[in-house]
Amino acid sequence: VYGRHLSFATWALSSADIRNGNLPTDIPGLNVTVLVRGLPVPLYYVSPTQINALIPASFTPGPARLEISRGSARGPRVDFTLVEEA
């Protein structure tokens, strides 16, 4: 996701961030969360202008909505269509 003011700082995933085999869905201190279909998705990279997130393979194809929050601030909701992976 590209935009402006997505985060107050830059963070990139490291092995220390992985807990019990799970990637983080919220970055401590940044309070950035990405929701797809109302569920938090794992994050790989967060910066003021870019967020890299992973949509789990368990999500079925079809309509979806993306929402990003930074603390109490929320961005616009973006509707899109999930397709099967190739």
Helices and strands as residue ranges (DSSP letters): E 11-12, G 15-17, E 32-36, E 39-40, E 43-46, E 51-53, E 62-70, E 73-74, E 78-82
